[in-house]
Amino acid sequence: MDDENERAARAKKGSPFLNTAQAAFYVGLSQRTLEKMRLKGGGPQFRKHGRFVRYHIDELDAWSKGQSKGSDADDNRAGQP
């Protein structure tokens, strides 16, 4: 796992594209979960470079930001005047 961390950090400095393992680590999911999301939908945008799946860091950040949810208390207050 440390190797994946190091590779993701190097990739972020050099290339904005991450492979599935790096992208999964970057957003805090398992690789398998990210693969399932890719097949079923609902996950971050990805690109196919030939036969290789790549995730752009900016798209991972945007997807992650869109996943934020308020607490139940915040949700209940939102509907009140």
For each residue, the residues with C-beta under 8 A, 3 or more apart:
1: 4 5 25
2: 5 6
3: 6 7
4: 1 7 8 21 22 25
5: 1 2 8 9 25
6: 2 3 9 10
7: 3 4 10 11 22
8: 4 5 11 12 18 22 25 26
9: 5 6 12 13
10: 6 7 13 14
11: 7 8 14 15 17 18 22
12: 8 9 16 18 26 57
13: 9 10
14: 10 11
15: 11
16: 12 56 57 58
17: 11 47 49 54 55 56 57
18: 8 11 12 22 23 26 54 55 56 57 60
19: 22 23 52 53 54 55
20: 23 24 31 34 35 38 53 55
21: 4 24 25 31
22: 4 7 8 11 18 19 25 26 55
23: 18 19 20 26 27 34 44 46 55 60
24: 20 21 27 29 30 31 33 34
25: 1 4 5 8 21 22 28
26: 8 12 18 22 23 55 57 60
27: 23 24 34 44 60 63 64
28: 25
29: 24 33 34 37
30: 24 33 34
31: 20 21 24 34 35
32: 35 36
33: 24 29 30 36 37
34: 20 23 24 27 29 30 31 37 38 43 44
35: 20 31 32 38 39
36: 32 33 39 40
37: 29 33 34 40 41 42 43 44
38: 20 34 35 43 46 53
39: 35 36
40: 36 37 43
41: 37
42: 37
43: 34 37 38 40 46 63
44: 23 27 34 37 55 59 60 62 63 64
45: 55 56 59 63
46: 23 38 43 53 54 55 59
47: 17 53 54 55 56
48: 51 52 53 54
49: 17 52 53 54
50:
51: 48
52: 19 48 49
53: 19 20 38 46 47 48 49
54: 17 18 19 46 47 48 49
55: 17 18 19 20 22 23 26 44 45 46 47 59 60
56: 16 17 18 45 47 59 60
57: 12 16 17 18 26 60 61
58: 16 61 62
59: 44 45 46 55 56 62 63
60: 18 23 26 27 44 55 56 57 63 64
61: 57 58 64 65
62: 44 58 59 65 66
63: 27 43 44 45 59 60 66 67
64: 27 44 60 61 67
65: 61 62 68
66: 62 63
67: 63 64
68: 65
69:
70: 74 75 78
71: 74 75
72: 75 76
73: 76 77
74: 70 71 77 78
75: 70 71 72 78 79
76: 72 73 79 80
77: 73 74 80
78: 70 74 75
79: 75 76
80: 76 77
81:
